[in-house]
């Protein structure tokens, strides 16, 4: 957008001054829009230039404050993002120079940033996107404790407030704030590099990023506790992160994770009744499933599978795609799903994968076959405190008319879950059992 000198508007009659006021209001609306769409890009670039999270955050807000003051008067710059980066950088230099009066070592930092600023070319789109990718990998660095990676990513990459993150994970805001502060201090003190890992290190580091994004999605798709089964805001943020990662780094597992999230998210509306009660997959109204998300998810699965590099997210996405293609639960290709779980169990063995496979076997071969597999998992002492294992066992016992065992399993599942819609569902199933 070209700059429009203020004099062209204001040096006229009364009616034109009124138009100037309207124009200024539109500029402020534009700045609000730029903040929503560009602030995290500006922030990521300022971190690279300034080398410090808090200083970059302060500089970004100072830059937007300057825009609110100058753009209505001087006009909107041709490249708003570059203007904001430049303004933020020089605001930071001023801050550092003021602090240098009390700490002489900061003077050298200000001079270095100033010199870099004068020699640096205007950041292009590719460089800015690289900055965003660096920020994601920094926030998900394995040197940071797992309970800090998620809030740090949501705060710095997505721009959520501490209060929003605390509400999402039912944690006190001061606790979330402390984790974020400590993570930033760890990045600073350990000199964690602000960079995308090398090709050699990428697989391990990418796993951390994907895991953090999926943790955010899972909390949104099936909240760990509370009155609501889902949190659309969190799953939406995770999908946004997934899209960004695929755009910047289209690795097969990144494609698989985005596909998996889209395919699961496509069922959101059908997963609860109008009154907020849980609806199981087999009873969902499939006409409510989001066909656009399903189509996008399936296309991503095909793209990921074409690489012939089969990872856990890609395989889970392939399983979700089989469900999405089925017109009813009975029409589902359970043999294909069991086969995919076989491959997944070999790639990343875990008792949860075994449990999901056992449920699929029950659908393919009958509840007795599935129950035997679940009992074997529980007999090893694994998933003893995992409520879904007991809920699945209860359901299979119910189908086999083994009411006493079903009752015991439903009661155990009820003891373990903190999710209110799931608790109400399990309680109803328990009441429906014959005495």
Secondary structure, DSSP 8 states (H G I E B T S, - for coil): -----THHHHSS-HHHHHHHHHHHHHHHHHHHHHHHHHHHHHHHHHHHHH--HHHHHHHHHHHHHHHHHHHHHH---SSHHHHHHHHHHHHHHHHHHHHTTT-THHHHHHHHHHHHHHH-----HHHHHHHHHHHHHHHT-TTS-HHHHHHHHHHHTS---HHHHHHHTT--HHHHHHHHHHHHHHHHHTT---S---HHHHHHHHHHHHHHHHHHHHHHHS-SEES-S--HHHHHHHHHHHHHHHHH---HHHHHHHHHHHHHHTTTGGGB-TTS-B--GGGS-GGGS-HHHHHHHHHHHHHHHTTT---HHHHHHHHHHHHHH-SSSTTS-HHHHHHHHHHHHHHS--HHHHHHHHHHHHHHH-HHHHHHHHHHHHHTTTTTT-HHHHHHHHHHHHHTT-HHHHHHHHHHHHHH-EEHHHHHHHHHHHHHS--
